[in-house]
């Protein structure tokens, strides 16, 4: 069964935005928008879709507030405004939309069918654990 287009991570219209670097954390490692949103328990694709529907200034202000909430950041709240303004331009409809097609792929995935999806692995593991637990309960009675 194929996933709906909105769940297609390889060709998402939000990839340029989500995989862009916010900046370096205090550990001097780069932090992507995707990672930052995930750390704040915000769905990255839903947030990108929400921001892309706002005006650029409102989206920039909303994203700056989100960036300012990040713990262990190596930037100030004032820096967050500039960072957000740069990142909002990567959303669909922004000035950088035409340039996004030329960005190198950040996430490399194995060809379709070469490995099972993670949800399938989790489901199989859960089934095995449930079967083992059920069998142990039968032996105890």
GIURGI-V842473 format. One record per residue. N is the residue number from 1. D_FIRST is the distance of its C-alpha to the first C-alpha in whole Angstrom. Layout:
n-><N/N>
d_first-><D_FIRST/D_FIRST>
This chain:
n-><1/2/3/4/5/6/7/8/9/10/11/12/13/14/15/16/17/18/19/20/21/22/23/24/25/26/27/28/29/30/31/32/33/34/35/36/37/38/39/40/41/42/43/44/45/46/47/48/49/50/51/52/53/54/55/56/57/58/59/60/61/62/63/64/65/66/67/68/69/70/71/72/73/74/75/76/77/78/79/80/81/82/83/84/85/86/87/88/89/90/91/92/93/94/95/96/97/98/99/100/101/102/103/104/105/106/107/108/109/110/111/112/113/114/115/116/117/118/119/120/121/122/123/124/125/126/127/128/129/130/131/132/133/134/135/136/137/138/139/140/141>
d_first-><0/4/7/9/12/14/13/13/16/17/18/19/22/23/23/27/28/26/27/30/33/35/38/39/39/42/41/41/37/35/33/30/29/26/28/31/28/26/30/31/28/27/23/23/21/23/26/26/24/27/30/29/30/33/36/37/40/38/35/37/39/36/35/38/39/35/36/40/38/37/39/41/41/43/44/45/44/46/44/41/42/42/39/37/39/38/34/34/34/31/29/28/31/33/36/34/31/32/33/29/28/30/30/29/25/26/23/22/18/18/16/12/12/15/15/13/12/15/13/12/16/17/16/17/20/21/21/23/25/25/26/29/30/30/32/35/35/36/38/40/41>
